[in-house]
């Protein structure tokens, strides 16, 4: 029973996180691109807090689920899939803290040069797509792990 709970947390957490990021990328990304640079920076400063508060609600259960799933599958055939899923989530975390936190801080501060905003936003969205794919892959690998 405990193993199933960890598996569910890992898979649903990663899938939920990818869904939140997909919504941000598709819905908000399109909206952000339609705004003049100054309006985008104003919007981001006023609203970034909402996305920032949602992410830990999904990431924490994902990490708990992954740690438990890896621990309880140690020495089994499914371990390699849980490790691969964990690697995907680790890369997402590294990208988040190394790139997205500083970029979001720069957007929210409004201190960015207006001419660079569109370029930085396009870069942000491109790397964000990679994060979406990695989180989806983490969930899929978890599904494969429970079928092995």
N, C-alpha and C positions, 0 to 999 in steps of 0.2 A: 504493500500500500504506500509506504513512504517513497519508494522509488517512483511510483506513478505520479505522486504529488510533485516531486522534483522535476520529472520529465514534463509534466503539464506546465509548471512554472517556466521552465526553460523555453519550451516551444511557443507557448502563448505569449510570453513576455517578448521574445524576439519578433514574433509575428506582429504583435501590437505595436512595438517600437517601429518596425518597418512601415506599418500602416500610418502611424502618426507622421513619420518623416515623408512618406509618399504624399500625404495630404498637404503638408507644409510645402513640399517641392512643387507639386502640380497646382494646387489652388493658390497658395500665397505667392509662390514663385512667379506665376503668370501675372498676378496683381502687382507685385513689386516691380516687375519689368515695365508695366504700363505707367508707372509713376515717374514724374520728374525726380531727379536725384535728391533735391531738398525735401520733397514730400515723402520719399521713401525713408530717408534718414529720420524724419519726424515721426513717421508711422512706427518705425522700428524702435525708436527710443521709447515711445508710449506703450508698445504692445509686446516687445520681446519677452517680458517677464512671464507672460502666460505660457508660452512654449517652454521656457526654461523651467517652469514649475511642473509641467506635465512629464517631462522626460524621466526624472528620478522615479516617478510612480511606476514606470515600465521597466527601467533598467535594473532597479534593485531586485524585483522578483526574478528577472532573467538571470542575474548573477547568482542568486541563491539557488535557483533551479539548475543552472549549469554546474555549479560546484557540487551540489548533491548528486546530480546525474553522473558526473565524472567519477566521483568517489564511489558510488554504488555500482558502477559498471567496470571498475578496475579489474583487469584480467579477463575481460570478456571480449567478444567480437565487436560489440557495439561501441567500445571505448574510443576507437579511432574516429567514429562519427561525432561523438560528443566532444572530443578534442578539437576536431575541425570546426565544429560549431562554436566552441569556445574561442578558437583563433579568430573566427569572423567577428565575434563580439569584441574581442580584444582590439582588433584593428579599428573597429568603429569607435571604441573608447579613445584610442590614441588619436585618431583623426579629430574627434570631438574636442579633446583637451589641447591638442597641438595646433589645430587650425580653427575650429569653429568658435571656441570660447574667445580667443583673441579677435577674430573677425567680427563676431557679434558685439563684442565690447566696443570695437572701433565704429561699427554702424550705430550702435546705441548712443555713443558719445557725441555723434554728429561732427566730430573733428576731422572727418575724411574730406579730402579735396573733391569737390563736386564732379570734376572731370574723370576721376578715378572710380566713382561709385558704380557705374554701369559695368566696367571691366571687373571690378572686385565682386559684384553681385553675380555676374555670369560665371566667374570662377567658383564662387560659393555654391551655386546651383549645380555645377558640373561635379564637384567633389561630393556634394550632398547626394547626387544620384548614385555614386559609388557606395556611400553609406547605406542607402536604401537596399541596394543589391546585396551587400554583405549581411545586413540584418535578415533579409529574406532567405539568403543561403543558410544562415544559422538556424532558422526555423525549419527549413527543408531538411537539413542534415540531422536535426533532432528527430524529425519524423522518420527518416531512414534508420536512425539508431534504434528506434523502438520496434522496427520491423525486422531487424537482423536476428 
